[in-house]
Amino acid sequence: MRTGTWTYTLDDHERHSQALSAGETMTDSFVAVSEDSTASATVTITITRAQATVR
C-alpha cells in the first residue's frame, strides 16, 4: 500500500485571493484519484487571509 503526499500553492496574484480582506475565507476544491483509479475523494481547502504586516 502506498501513501501519497501532495502540496498546495495558492496563486496569490489571482484576483479572487487578492480580493480577500483580513480574516475572510474562500475555498478551493479538487478531486484526488487513486493511482489505480479505484477510489476518489474531494479535497476542499479553506484559505483564510491573514492580517497584513506593515513593513
PDB file of N, H, CA, C and O in Angstrom:
ATOM      1  N   MET A   1       0.847  -1.180   0.000  1.00  0.00           N
ATOM      2  CA  MET A   1       0.000   0.000   0.000  1.00  0.00           C
ATOM      3  C   MET A   1       0.892   1.243   0.000  1.00  0.00           C
ATOM      4  O   MET A   1       1.841   1.345   0.777  1.00  0.00           O
ATOM      5  N   ARG A   2       0.576   2.151  -0.858  1.00  0.00           N
ATOM      6  H   ARG A   2      -0.195   2.069  -1.489  1.00  0.00           H
ATOM      7  CA  ARG A   2       1.323   3.409  -0.928  1.00  0.00           C
ATOM      8  C   ARG A   2       0.567   4.510  -0.204  1.00  0.00           C
ATOM      9  O   ARG A   2      -0.663   4.516  -0.141  1.00  0.00           O
ATOM     10  N   THR A   3       1.312   5.405   0.319  1.00  0.00           N
ATOM     11  H   THR A   3       2.310   5.400   0.268  1.00  0.00           H
ATOM     12  CA  THR A   3       0.692   6.616   0.860  1.00  0.00           C
ATOM     13  C   THR A   3       1.166   7.774   0.010  1.00  0.00           C
ATOM     14  O   THR A   3       2.336   7.838  -0.368  1.00  0.00           O
ATOM     15  N   GLY A   4       0.282   8.669  -0.284  1.00  0.00           N
ATOM     16  H   GLY A   4      -0.668   8.617   0.023  1.00  0.00           H
ATOM     17  CA  GLY A   4       0.629   9.781  -1.161  1.00  0.00           C
ATOM     18  C   GLY A   4       0.805  11.071  -0.393  1.00  0.00           C
ATOM     19  O   GLY A   4       0.291  11.245   0.712  1.00  0.00           O
ATOM     20  N   THR A   5       1.525  11.939  -0.993  1.00  0.00           N
ATOM     21  H   THR A   5       1.943  11.798  -1.890  1.00  0.00           H
ATOM     22  CA  THR A   5       1.658  13.286  -0.461  1.00  0.00           C
ATOM     23  C   THR A   5       1.375  14.258  -1.590  1.00  0.00           C
ATOM     24  O   THR A   5       1.534  13.924  -2.764  1.00  0.00           O
ATOM     25  N   TRP A   6       0.966  15.431  -1.242  1.00  0.00           N
ATOM     26  H   TRP A   6       0.837  15.703  -0.289  1.00  0.00           H
ATOM     27  CA  TRP A   6       0.709  16.467  -2.226  1.00  0.00           C
ATOM     28  C   TRP A   6       0.977  17.810  -1.582  1.00  0.00           C
ATOM     29  O   TRP A   6       1.040  17.921  -0.358  1.00  0.00           O
ATOM     30  N   THR A   7       1.132  18.808  -2.393  1.00  0.00           N
ATOM     31  H   THR A   7       1.081  18.717  -3.388  1.00  0.00           H
ATOM     32  CA  THR A   7       1.318  20.167  -1.901  1.00  0.00           C
ATOM     33  C   THR A   7       0.287  21.070  -2.557  1.00  0.00           C
ATOM     34  O   THR A   7      -0.246  20.762  -3.623  1.00  0.00           O
ATOM     35  N   TYR A   8       0.023  22.164  -1.915  1.00  0.00           N
ATOM     36  H   TYR A   8       0.455  22.414  -1.049  1.00  0.00           H
ATOM     37  CA  TYR A   8      -0.921  23.142  -2.447  1.00  0.00           C
ATOM     38  C   TYR A   8      -0.248  24.504  -2.372  1.00  0.00           C
ATOM     39  O   TYR A   8       0.238  24.908  -1.316  1.00  0.00           O
ATOM     40  N   THR A   9      -0.223  25.198  -3.480  1.00  0.00           N
ATOM     41  H   THR A   9      -0.618  24.870  -4.338  1.00  0.00           H
ATOM     42  CA  THR A   9       0.362  26.531  -3.517  1.00  0.00           C
ATOM     43  C   THR A   9      -0.697  27.512  -3.991  1.00  0.00           C
ATOM     44  O   THR A   9      -1.206  27.395  -5.106  1.00  0.00           O
ATOM     45  N   LEU A  10      -1.022  28.464  -3.155  1.00  0.00           N
ATOM     46  H   LEU A  10      -0.608  28.558  -2.249  1.00  0.00           H
ATOM     47  CA  LEU A  10      -2.003  29.483  -3.500  1.00  0.00           C
ATOM     48  C   LEU A  10      -1.393  30.469  -4.486  1.00  0.00           C
ATOM     49  O   LEU A  10      -0.289  30.972  -4.274  1.00  0.00           O
ATOM     50  N   ASP A  11      -2.116  30.739  -5.558  1.00  0.00           N
ATOM     51  H   ASP A  11      -3.012  30.330  -5.730  1.00  0.00           H
ATOM     52  CA  ASP A  11      -1.694  31.771  -6.508  1.00  0.00           C
ATOM     53  C   ASP A  11      -2.193  33.101  -5.959  1.00  0.00           C
ATOM     54  O   ASP A  11      -3.317  33.515  -6.241  1.00  0.00           O
ATOM     55  N   ASP A  12      -1.357  33.764  -5.178  1.00  0.00           N
ATOM     56  H   ASP A  12      -0.443  33.428  -4.949  1.00  0.00           H
ATOM     57  CA  ASP A  12      -1.773  34.997  -4.504  1.00  0.00           C
ATOM     58  C   ASP A  12      -1.905  36.178  -5.463  1.00  0.00           C
ATOM     59  O   ASP A  12      -2.311  37.264  -5.050  1.00  0.00           O
ATOM     60  N   HIS A  13      -1.573  35.982  -6.713  1.00  0.00           N
ATOM     61  H   HIS A  13      -1.243  35.099  -7.048  1.00  0.00           H
ATOM     62  CA  HIS A  13      -1.760  37.038  -7.712  1.00  0.00           C
ATOM     63  C   HIS A  13      -3.125  36.921  -8.386  1.00  0.00           C
ATOM     64  O   HIS A  13      -3.524  37.814  -9.134  1.00  0.00           O
ATOM     65  N   GLU A  14      -3.844  35.828  -8.127  1.00  0.00           N
ATOM     66  H   GLU A  14      -3.520  35.102  -7.519  1.00  0.00           H
ATOM     67  CA  GLU A  14      -5.153  35.590  -8.718  1.00  0.00           C
ATOM     68  C   GLU A  14      -6.162  36.539  -8.075  1.00  0.00           C
ATOM     69  O   GLU A  14      -6.098  36.780  -6.870  1.00  0.00           O
ATOM     70  N   ARG A  15      -7.082  37.076  -8.854  1.00  0.00           N
ATOM     71  H   ARG A  15      -7.135  36.880  -9.833  1.00  0.00           H
ATOM     72  CA  ARG A  15      -7.965  38.146  -8.367  1.00  0.00           C
ATOM     73  C   ARG A  15      -8.846  37.730  -7.196  1.00  0.00           C
ATOM     74  O   ARG A  15      -9.130  38.558  -6.331  1.00  0.00           O
ATOM     75  N   HIS A  16      -9.291  36.464  -7.137  1.00  0.00           N
ATOM     76  H   HIS A  16      -9.060  35.791  -7.840  1.00  0.00           H
ATOM     77  CA  HIS A  16     -10.149  36.042  -6.028  1.00  0.00           C
ATOM     78  C   HIS A  16      -9.394  36.057  -4.697  1.00  0.00           C
ATOM     79  O   HIS A  16      -9.942  36.475  -3.677  1.00  0.00           O
ATOM     80  N   SER A  17      -8.153  35.608  -4.706  1.00  0.00           N
ATOM     81  H   SER A  17      -7.708  35.269  -5.535  1.00  0.00           H
ATOM     82  CA  SER A  17      -7.377  35.630  -3.462  1.00  0.00           C
ATOM     83  C   SER A  17      -6.972  37.055  -3.101  1.00  0.00           C
ATOM     84  O   SER A  17      -6.899  37.389  -1.918  1.00  0.00           O
ATOM     85  N   GLN A  18      -6.712  37.890  -4.082  1.00  0.00           N
ATOM     86  H   GLN A  18      -6.772  37.619  -5.043  1.00  0.00           H
ATOM     87  CA  GLN A  18      -6.370  39.292  -3.825  1.00  0.00           C
ATOM     88  C   GLN A  18      -7.544  40.055  -3.221  1.00  0.00           C
ATOM     89  O   GLN A  18      -7.338  41.009  -2.472  1.00  0.00           O
ATOM     90  N   ALA A  19      -8.773  39.647  -3.537  1.00  0.00           N
ATOM     91  H   ALA A  19      -8.941  38.872  -4.146  1.00  0.00           H
ATOM     92  CA  ALA A  19      -9.961  40.363  -3.070  1.00  0.00           C
ATOM     93  C   ALA A  19     -10.285  40.097  -1.605  1.00  0.00           C
ATOM     94  O   ALA A  19     -11.112  40.803  -1.027  1.00  0.00           O
ATOM     95  N   LEU A  20      -9.658  39.100  -0.993  1.00  0.00           N
ATOM     96  H   LEU A  20      -8.987  38.526  -1.462  1.00  0.00           H
ATOM     97  CA  LEU A  20      -9.945  38.786   0.404  1.00  0.00           C
ATOM     98  C   LEU A  20      -9.391  39.853   1.335  1.00  0.00           C
ATOM     99  O   LEU A  20      -8.268  40.327   1.162  1.00  0.00           O
ATOM    100  N   SER A  21     -10.193  40.220   2.319  1.00  0.00           N
ATOM    101  H   SER A  21     -11.105  39.834   2.459  1.00  0.00           H
ATOM    102  CA  SER A  21      -9.724  41.103   3.389  1.00  0.00           C
ATOM    103  C   SER A  21      -9.248  40.237   4.545  1.00  0.00           C
ATOM    104  O   SER A  21      -9.555  39.046   4.589  1.00  0.00           O
ATOM    105  N   ALA A  22      -8.508  40.813   5.476  1.00  0.00           N
ATOM    106  H   ALA A  22      -8.258  41.781   5.440  1.00  0.00           H
ATOM    107  CA  ALA A  22      -8.000  40.071   6.628  1.00  0.00           C
ATOM    108  C   ALA A  22      -9.143  39.362   7.341  1.00  0.00           C
ATOM    109  O   ALA A  22     -10.159  39.980   7.662  1.00  0.00           O
ATOM    110  N   GLY A  23      -8.977  38.064   7.590  1.00  0.00           N
ATOM    111  H   GLY A  23      -8.152  37.563   7.329  1.00  0.00           H
ATOM    112  CA  GLY A  23      -9.972  37.264   8.288  1.00  0.00           C
ATOM    113  C   GLY A  23     -11.007  36.620   7.376  1.00  0.00           C
ATOM    114  O   GLY A  23     -11.698  35.698   7.808  1.00  0.00           O
ATOM    115  N   GLU A  24     -11.141  37.068   6.138  1.00  0.00           N
ATOM    116  H   GLU A  24     -10.579  37.818   5.787  1.00  0.00           H
ATOM    117  CA  GLU A  24     -12.094  36.464   5.209  1.00  0.00           C
ATOM    118  C   GLU A  24     -11.542  35.139   4.687  1.00  0.00           C
ATOM    119  O   GLU A  24     -10.332  34.917   4.665  1.00  0.00           O
ATOM    120  N   THR A  25     -12.460  34.265   4.267  1.00  0.00           N
ATOM    121  H   THR A  25     -13.444  34.446   4.284  1.00  0.00           H
ATOM    122  CA  THR A  25     -12.057  32.956   3.768  1.00  0.00           C
ATOM    123  C   THR A  25     -12.626  32.693   2.381  1.00  0.00           C
ATOM    124  O   THR A  25     -13.604  33.309   1.957  1.00  0.00           O
ATOM    125  N   MET A  26     -11.987  31.766   1.694  1.00  0.00           N
ATOM    126  H   MET A  26     -11.192  31.266   2.038  1.00  0.00           H
ATOM    127  CA  MET A  26     -12.501  31.215   0.447  1.00  0.00           C
ATOM    128  C   MET A  26     -12.104  29.747   0.425  1.00  0.00           C
ATOM    129  O   MET A  26     -11.210  29.336   1.165  1.00  0.00           O
ATOM    130  N   THR A  27     -12.753  28.959  -0.409  1.00  0.00           N
ATOM    131  H   THR A  27     -13.479  29.293  -1.010  1.00  0.00           H
ATOM    132  CA  THR A  27     -12.406  27.547  -0.501  1.00  0.00           C
ATOM    133  C   THR A  27     -11.979  27.202  -1.917  1.00  0.00           C
ATOM    134  O   THR A  27     -12.375  27.852  -2.886  1.00  0.00           O
ATOM    135  N   ASP A  28     -11.169  26.173  -2.009  1.00  0.00           N
ATOM    136  H   ASP A  28     -10.848  25.645  -1.222  1.00  0.00           H
ATOM    137  CA  ASP A  28     -10.748  25.620  -3.288  1.00  0.00           C
ATOM    138  C   ASP A  28     -10.889  24.113  -3.161  1.00  0.00           C
ATOM    139  O   ASP A  28     -10.496  23.535  -2.147  1.00  0.00           O
ATOM    140  N   SER A  29     -11.443  23.474  -4.178  1.00  0.00           N
ATOM    141  H   SER A  29     -11.761  23.943  -5.001  1.00  0.00           H
ATOM    142  CA  SER A  29     -11.663  22.024  -4.139  1.00  0.00           C
ATOM    143  C   SER A  29     -11.111  21.359  -5.384  1.00  0.00           C
ATOM    144  O   SER A  29     -11.063  21.953  -6.461  1.00  0.00           O
ATOM    145  N   PHE A  30     -10.694  20.110  -5.211  1.00  0.00           N
ATOM    146  H   PHE A  30     -10.733  19.628  -4.336  1.00  0.00           H
ATOM    147  CA  PHE A  30     -10.295  19.284  -6.346  1.00  0.00           C
ATOM    148  C   PHE A  30     -10.571  17.832  -5.998  1.00  0.00           C
ATOM    149  O   PHE A  30     -10.709  17.482  -4.826  1.00  0.00           O
ATOM    150  N   VAL A  31     -10.650  16.992  -7.015  1.00  0.00           N
ATOM    151  H   VAL A  31     -10.537  17.277  -7.967  1.00  0.00           H
ATOM    152  CA  VAL A  31     -10.877  15.565  -6.809  1.00  0.00           C
ATOM    153  C   VAL A  31      -9.535  14.850  -6.903  1.00  0.00           C
ATOM    154  O   VAL A  31      -8.827  14.955  -7.905  1.00  0.00           O
ATOM    155  N   ALA A  32      -9.198  14.124  -5.842  1.00  0.00           N
ATOM    156  H   ALA A  32      -9.773  14.039  -5.028  1.00  0.00           H
ATOM    157  CA  ALA A  32      -7.985  13.308  -5.822  1.00  0.00           C
ATOM    158  C   ALA A  32      -8.381  11.880  -6.189  1.00  0.00           C
ATOM    159  O   ALA A  32      -9.332  11.334  -5.630  1.00  0.00           O
ATOM    160  N   VAL A  33      -7.656  11.279  -7.125  1.00  0.00           N
ATOM    161  H   VAL A  33      -6.883  11.722  -7.579  1.00  0.00           H
ATOM    162  CA  VAL A  33      -7.965   9.933  -7.611  1.00  0.00           C
ATOM    163  C   VAL A  33      -6.786   9.018  -7.297  1.00  0.00           C
ATOM    164  O   VAL A  33      -5.628   9.394  -7.479  1.00  0.00           O
ATOM    165  N   SER A  34      -7.097   7.807  -6.821  1.00  0.00           N
ATOM    166  H   SER A  34      -8.038   7.501  -6.674  1.00  0.00           H
ATOM    167  CA  SER A  34      -6.036   6.855  -6.510  1.00  0.00           C
ATOM    168  C   SER A  34      -5.277   6.462  -7.772  1.00  0.00           C
ATOM    169  O   SER A  34      -5.783   6.594  -8.886  1.00  0.00           O
ATOM    170  N   GLU A  35      -4.063   5.982  -7.576  1.00  0.00           N
ATOM    171  H   GLU A  35      -3.652   5.875  -6.671  1.00  0.00           H
ATOM    172  CA  GLU A  35      -3.203   5.638  -8.708  1.00  0.00           C
ATOM    173  C   GLU A  35      -3.857   4.615  -9.634  1.00  0.00           C
ATOM    174  O   GLU A  35      -3.679   4.674 -10.851  1.00  0.00           O
ATOM    175  N   ASP A  36      -4.616   3.673  -9.056  1.00  0.00           N
ATOM    176  H   ASP A  36      -4.760   3.626  -8.068  1.00  0.00           H
ATOM    177  CA  ASP A  36      -5.265   2.658  -9.890  1.00  0.00           C
ATOM    178  C   ASP A  36      -6.701   3.036 -10.267  1.00  0.00           C
ATOM    179  O   ASP A  36      -7.425   2.227 -10.848  1.00  0.00           O
ATOM    180  N   SER A  37      -7.107   4.248  -9.941  1.00  0.00           N
ATOM    181  H   SER A  37      -6.519   4.906  -9.469  1.00  0.00           H
ATOM    182  CA  SER A  37      -8.430   4.803 -10.289  1.00  0.00           C
ATOM    183  C   SER A  37      -9.608   4.070  -9.656  1.00  0.00           C
ATOM    184  O   SER A  37     -10.732   4.168 -10.149  1.00  0.00           O
ATOM    185  N   THR A  38      -9.364   3.335  -8.565  1.00  0.00           N
ATOM    186  H   THR A  38      -8.451   3.255  -8.164  1.00  0.00           H
ATOM    187  CA  THR A  38     -10.465   2.620  -7.917  1.00  0.00           C
ATOM    188  C   THR A  38     -11.124   3.428  -6.811  1.00  0.00           C
ATOM    189  O   THR A  38     -12.161   3.024  -6.285  1.00  0.00           O
ATOM    190  N   ALA A  39     -10.542   4.551  -6.456  1.00  0.00           N
ATOM    191  H   ALA A  39      -9.699   4.879  -6.884  1.00  0.00           H
ATOM    192  CA  ALA A  39     -11.113   5.380  -5.394  1.00  0.00           C
ATOM    193  C   ALA A  39     -10.826   6.842  -5.691  1.00  0.00           C
ATOM    194  O   ALA A  39      -9.843   7.192  -6.345  1.00  0.00           O
ATOM    195  N   SER A  40     -11.716   7.678  -5.187  1.00  0.00           N
ATOM    196  H   SER A  40     -12.514   7.394  -4.656  1.00  0.00           H
ATOM    197  CA  SER A  40     -11.509   9.122  -5.332  1.00  0.00           C
ATOM    198  C   SER A  40     -12.140   9.828  -4.145  1.00  0.00           C
ATOM    199  O   SER A  40     -12.994   9.271  -3.455  1.00  0.00           O
ATOM    200  N   ALA A  41     -11.715  11.041  -3.922  1.00  0.00           N
ATOM    201  H   ALA A  41     -11.021  11.493  -4.482  1.00  0.00           H
ATOM    202  CA  ALA A  41     -12.270  11.856  -2.840  1.00  0.00           C
ATOM    203  C   ALA A  41     -12.113  13.319  -3.215  1.00  0.00           C
ATOM    204  O   ALA A  41     -11.148  13.711  -3.871  1.00  0.00           O
ATOM    205  N   THR A  42     -13.072  14.112  -2.791  1.00  0.00           N
ATOM    206  H   THR A  42     -13.856  13.794  -2.258  1.00  0.00           H
ATOM    207  CA  THR A  42     -12.978  15.549  -2.993  1.00  0.00           C
ATOM    208  C   THR A  42     -12.204  16.153  -1.833  1.00  0.00           C
ATOM    209  O   THR A  42     -12.538  15.924  -0.670  1.00  0.00           O
ATOM    210  N   VAL A  43     -11.187  16.914  -2.144  1.00  0.00           N
ATOM    211  H   VAL A  43     -10.915  17.100  -3.088  1.00  0.00           H
ATOM    212  CA  VAL A  43     -10.384  17.611  -1.143  1.00  0.00           C
ATOM    213  C   VAL A  43     -10.779  19.086  -1.207  1.00  0.00           C
ATOM    214  O   VAL A  43     -10.713  19.710  -2.266  1.00  0.00           O
ATOM    215  N   THR A  44     -11.186  19.631  -0.071  1.00  0.00           N
ATOM    216  H   THR A  44     -11.240  19.124   0.790  1.00  0.00           H
ATOM    217  CA  THR A  44     -11.554  21.043  -0.001  1.00  0.00           C
ATOM    218  C   THR A  44     -10.609  21.742   0.957  1.00  0.00           C
ATOM    219  O   THR A  44     -10.433  21.319   2.099  1.00  0.00           O
ATOM    220  N   ILE A  45     -10.007  22.809   0.479  1.00  0.00           N
ATOM    221  H   ILE A  45     -10.150  23.152  -0.449  1.00  0.00           H
ATOM    222  CA  ILE A  45      -9.055  23.586   1.267  1.00  0.00           C
ATOM    223  C   ILE A  45      -9.686  24.936   1.569  1.00  0.00           C
ATOM    224  O   ILE A  45     -10.194  25.604   0.669  1.00  0.00           O
ATOM    225  N   THR A  46      -9.655  25.336   2.834  1.00  0.00           N
ATOM    226  H   THR A  46      -9.243  24.793   3.565  1.00  0.00           H
ATOM    227  CA  THR A  46     -10.153  26.650   3.232  1.00  0.00           C
ATOM    228  C   THR A  46      -8.966  27.580   3.409  1.00  0.00           C
ATOM    229  O   THR A  46      -8.034  27.287   4.158  1.00  0.00           O
ATOM    230  N   ILE A  47      -9.014  28.703   2.709  1.00  0.00           N
ATOM    231  H   ILE A  47      -9.771  28.941   2.101  1.00  0.00           H
ATOM    232  CA  ILE A  47      -7.941  29.693   2.750  1.00  0.00           C
ATOM    233  C   ILE A  47      -8.441  30.895   3.533  1.00  0.00           C
ATOM    234  O   ILE A  47      -9.502  31.435   3.221  1.00  0.00           O
ATOM    235  N   THR A  48      -7.696  31.322   4.541  1.00  0.00           N
ATOM    236  H   THR A  48      -6.833  30.884   4.794  1.00  0.00           H
ATOM    237  CA  THR A  48      -8.052  32.487   5.342  1.00  0.00           C
ATOM    238  C   THR A  48      -6.982  33.554   5.155  1.00  0.00           C
ATOM    239  O   THR A  48      -5.793  33.297   5.347  1.00  0.00           O
ATOM    240  N   ARG A  49      -7.413  34.746   4.782  1.00  0.00           N
ATOM    241  H   ARG A  49      -8.378  34.955   4.626  1.00  0.00           H
ATOM    242  CA  ARG A  49      -6.465  35.858   4.596  1.00  0.00           C
ATOM    243  C   ARG A  49      -5.936  36.277   5.961  1.00  0.00           C
ATOM    244  O   ARG A  49      -6.712  36.582   6.867  1.00  0.00           O
ATOM    245  N   ALA A  50      -4.632  36.291   6.104  1.00  0.00           N
ATOM    246  H   ALA A  50      -4.002  36.043   5.368  1.00  0.00           H
ATOM    247  CA  ALA A  50      -4.000  36.714   7.353  1.00  0.00           C
ATOM    248  C   ALA A  50      -4.009  38.232   7.448  1.00  0.00           C
ATOM    249  O   ALA A  50      -4.211  38.933   6.456  1.00  0.00           O
ATOM    250  N   GLN A  51      -3.788  38.714   8.641  1.00  0.00           N
ATOM    251  H   GLN A  51      -3.624  38.144   9.446  1.00  0.00           H
ATOM    252  CA  GLN A  51      -3.653  40.148   8.852  1.00  0.00           C
ATOM    253  C   GLN A  51      -2.404  40.624   8.123  1.00  0.00           C
ATOM    254  O   GLN A  51      -1.349  40.001   8.237  1.00  0.00           O
ATOM    255  N   ALA A  52      -2.507  41.689   7.396  1.00  0.00           N
ATOM    256  H   ALA A  52      -3.364  42.195   7.304  1.00  0.00           H
ATOM    257  CA  ALA A  52      -1.354  42.228   6.671  1.00  0.00           C
ATOM    258  C   ALA A  52      -0.314  42.755   7.655  1.00  0.00           C
ATOM    259  O   ALA A  52      -0.654  43.311   8.699  1.00  0.00           O
ATOM    260  N   THR A  53       0.942  42.574   7.311  1.00  0.00           N
ATOM    261  H   THR A  53       1.218  42.122   6.463  1.00  0.00           H
ATOM    262  CA  THR A  53       2.012  43.114   8.145  1.00  0.00           C
ATOM    263  C   THR A  53       2.525  44.405   7.520  1.00  0.00           C
ATOM    264  O   THR A  53       2.588  44.542   6.298  1.00  0.00           O
ATOM    265  N   VAL A  54       2.884  45.328   8.367  1.00  0.00           N
ATOM    266  H   VAL A  54       2.833  45.217   9.359  1.00  0.00           H
ATOM    267  CA  VAL A  54       3.407  46.612   7.900  1.00  0.00           C
ATOM    268  C   VAL A  54       4.917  46.508   7.858  1.00  0.00           C
ATOM    269  O   VAL A  54       5.545  46.066   8.821  1.00  0.00           O
ATOM    270  N   ARG A  55       5.498  46.914   6.746  1.00  0.00           N
ATOM    271  H   ARG A  55       4.988  47.273   5.964  1.00  0.00           H
ATOM    272  CA  ARG A  55       6.968  46.862   6.622  1.00  0.00           C
ATOM    273  C   ARG A  55       7.524  48.245   6.574  1.00  0.00           C
ATOM    274  O   ARG A  55       8.738  48.418   6.472  1.00  0.00           O
TER     275      ARG A  55
END
